[in-house]
Amino acid sequence: MFITPPEPFQFNPLKHHLAFVKSFISHHREKNTAPEDLADRLAALGANYTDMYCGGLGVSQLCLEMKEELLKIGAYGHQKYRAWLFDDDSEYKELRLSDGSCWTLRWGQRAEIERWLMLDIAMGPYRPLHSFSSFQSIRFGEALKVQCHKGSYSLSGLFSPYEDRPETHKPYAGTIS
């Protein structure tokens, strides 16, 4: 039912992809899933802040476009990606996709299991396609439990503008390709 990003991508769509979140809510409402039955799935949200992609690319399309962009610049493949990523003593790079969204790429925390390409949302001037939750992910998870079980179908109260993001969670000023 739900899309797991293909290898080598490490990306949590439940934490970062609005269309996926809406689909998740609809699915669990239809199944009348009890909130306590969502605990394992929502544990993956962690305790950090939640950034949300609000654009039109689906999870699979997003990964496919990212792969195509990396192939164009010769940076796709485990070793090529690592060399490109760390070539300027940085641990991050940013790439823009067809819809204008910009993504921060990092070395995957699960690289040993073929999830070496970690995607995060780049912020800054790309706000129209991104939103930032002023809630920590754990609170976002609790709100999702309520949304999945009952209540109104609105996530609008969960997000605030980029400017509300704590200074410690603002993006680095890196290169945009």
GICOR-V231189 format. One line per field, one symbol per residue. burial: b if it has 9 or more other C-alpha atoms within 8 Angstrom, else e. A space follows every 50 residues. Layout:
burial: ???
This chain:
burial: eeeebeeebbbbbbbbbbebbeebbbbbbeeebebeebeeeebebeeebb bbbbeeeebbebbebbbebbbeeebbeeebbbbebbeeeeebbbbbbeee bbbbbbbbebbeeebbbbbbbbbeebbebbbbbbbbbbebbeebbbbbbe eeeeeeebbbebeebeeeeeeeeeeee
